[in-house]
Each structure stands twice: as C-alpha cells, then as structure tokens.
Amino acid sequence: MRGIGAIALTFGALAIVVGCGPYEKAKLDREVDRLCAIDGGVRVYETVKLGKENFGADGEVFPQFRSLPSEGGRYGPLYYATLDRQTLVSGDPSLVRSAIRIIRRSDGKVLAEQINYVRGGGDLPGPWAASTHQCKQVLEPQRALISVFAKEE
C-alpha cells in the first residue's frame, strides 16, 4: 500500500506542476493581446519620398544597406534604426516588449516605430522549439515599418 500511495502522490504533484504551465501560458497570451490593443503595431509619423534608385526590384528599401536594427544600420547614411527590448516577465513563459524605430540622423526625429509584445515558452519540455504568441498587426514587420519610405514619382 505504501508504494501505491507514493506513486499516487508523485503523479498528483506532477499533474499540478504540468497543469500550471498551460495556465500561465494562456494568461500571458491574454496579456499580449491586451497590450497589443493598447500600443502594439506600426505607427508612421512622417513619410519620406526617395528616388527609385533606393528601391530594389522587389520593393525593398535601401537594398544596398543591409544590417540589423540592433546594429544601427539598414537605412543608409541619412536614417538609422534602433531596437529596444524590455523583458516584462522573465522565466518560462516569458513576455518581451520590443520597439523598432526608424530615425532621421539630421534632426533625430522618429519617423516610424513598431511596438511588439511576444510571449515565448510555457510549453511542456521536449525537443521541439518553444511556442510564441505576438501582436497580430506586426506579423510582417518589415513591410509595414518601411511604409515610411515612398517612391518619388
């Protein structure tokens, strides 16, 4: 009898621990949706007209300058991008707020920004990649964010 009680206690404790993961994950998913509704998405404050030489064949802006926003590049000598990441909830699952801004070098004005909230993790342990949940309005961030640049006619 003693062995059966220990096994039942072990499975009960395991069920409690495993059961908390999906609850925390769902709770953070709701928080992501709430925060995204408040300030998530892309905002363009000023549109800049550029010559067609600054657009690639597929519409990519400044194809001659390629780097990540975290490297301060990607938009040539007149504009740059910044990436700010803030961990709101650490652990597993986690919640991160990221803000990408396109800034004009000459006056420091923010031309556009993209705010995104991402929940990562909260899944059962295993060999698979952790799931994520983020703002729906920024699933194609580069297309929306570069709308700050328009072709001159």
C-alpha positions in Angstrom: 0.0 0.0 0.0 2.8 2.3 0.8 4.3 2.1 -2.7 0.9 2.9 -4.3 0.5 6.0 -2.1 3.9 7.2 -3.1 3.2 6.7 -6.8 -0.2 8.5 -6.5 1.5 11.4 -4.7 4.2 11.6 -7.3 1.7 11.6 -10.2 -0.5 14.2 -8.3 2.4 16.5 -7.8 3.4 16.1 -11.5 -0.1 16.9 -12.6 -0.1 20.1 -10.5 3.3 21.2 -11.9 2.4 20.4 -15.5 -1.0 21.9 -15.2 0.3 25.3 -14.2 2.3 25.7 -17.4 -0.7 25.9 -19.8 -2.5 28.3 -17.4 0.5 30.7 -17.2 0.9 30.5 -21.0 -2.8 31.3 -21.6 -2.7 34.1 -19.0 0.3 35.7 -20.8 -1.3 35.2 -24.2 -4.3 37.3 -22.9 -1.8 39.9 -21.6 -0.1 40.0 -25.0 -3.5 40.6 -26.7 -4.4 43.3 -24.2 -1.0 45.1 -24.5 -1.1 44.9 -28.3 -4.5 46.5 -28.4 -3.2 49.4 -26.2 0.0 50.3 -28.1 1.1 47.4 -30.4 1.6 47.8 -34.1 3.2 50.2 -36.5 3.0 53.9 -36.4 4.3 56.1 -39.3 4.8 59.7 -38.1 6.3 61.1 -41.3 6.6 59.7 -44.9 9.8 60.4 -46.8 10.0 60.4 -50.6 13.0 58.7 -52.0 14.4 58.3 -55.6 13.8 54.9 -57.3 17.5 54.1 -57.0 16.8 53.5 -53.3 14.4 50.7 -54.0 15.2 47.1 -55.1 13.3 45.2 -57.8 11.0 43.6 -55.2 10.3 47.0 -53.5 12.9 46.5 -50.7 14.0 49.9 -49.4 17.8 50.6 -49.4 18.8 47.2 -50.7 22.4 48.5 -50.8 22.4 48.8 -47.0 21.7 45.6 -45.2 22.1 45.1 -41.5 20.0 44.5 -38.4 18.3 47.3 -36.5 20.4 46.3 -33.5 23.5 47.3 -35.5 22.1 50.8 -36.1 22.1 50.3 -39.8 19.9 49.2 -42.7 18.6 52.6 -43.9 21.7 54.3 -45.3 23.6 57.4 -44.2 20.5 59.6 -43.6 18.4 57.2 -41.5 19.0 54.5 -38.9 17.0 52.0 -36.8 17.1 51.3 -33.2 15.9 48.2 -31.4 14.9 48.3 -27.7 13.9 45.1 -25.9 12.4 45.1 -22.5 11.6 41.9 -20.6 8.3 42.3 -18.8 8.1 38.8 -17.4 11.1 36.6 -17.2 11.2 32.8 -16.9 9.2 30.2 -18.8 6.9 31.5 -20.1 8.3 35.0 -20.7 6.9 38.3 -22.0 9.1 40.7 -24.0 8.3 44.2 -25.4 10.3 45.2 -28.4 10.3 48.6 -30.1 12.0 49.3 -33.5 12.3 52.9 -34.5 13.4 54.5 -37.8 15.1 57.8 -37.0 16.4 60.6 -39.2 20.0 61.4 -38.4 19.9 65.1 -39.2 17.4 66.0 -36.5 16.8 62.8 -34.5 13.1 62.7 -35.4 11.4 59.3 -35.1 9.8 58.7 -38.4 8.1 55.4 -37.6 8.0 52.8 -34.8 6.8 49.3 -34.4 5.8 48.0 -31.0 5.5 44.3 -30.5 4.8 42.1 -27.5 5.9 38.4 -27.6 5.2 35.6 -25.2 7.7 32.8 -25.5 7.7 29.4 -23.9 5.3 27.9 -21.4 5.2 24.6 -23.2 5.8 21.1 -21.9 9.5 20.3 -22.0 10.7 18.5 -25.1 13.0 18.6 -28.1 10.7 21.0 -30.0 11.0 24.8 -30.3 9.1 26.8 -27.8 5.8 28.3 -29.0 5.3 32.1 -29.2 2.3 34.5 -29.3 2.7 38.1 -30.5 0.8 41.1 -31.8 -1.2 40.1 -34.9 -0.7 43.5 -36.5 3.1 43.1 -36.8 3.4 39.7 -38.3 5.0 41.2 -41.4 7.1 43.9 -39.6 9.4 45.0 -42.4 6.6 45.6 -45.0 4.7 47.8 -42.6 7.6 49.5 -41.0 9.2 50.6 -44.3 6.0 52.2 -45.4 7.7 55.4 -44.0 9.6 55.4 -47.4 7.7 56.2 -50.6 9.0 56.3 -54.2 9.2 59.7 -55.8 7.0 59.9 -58.9 
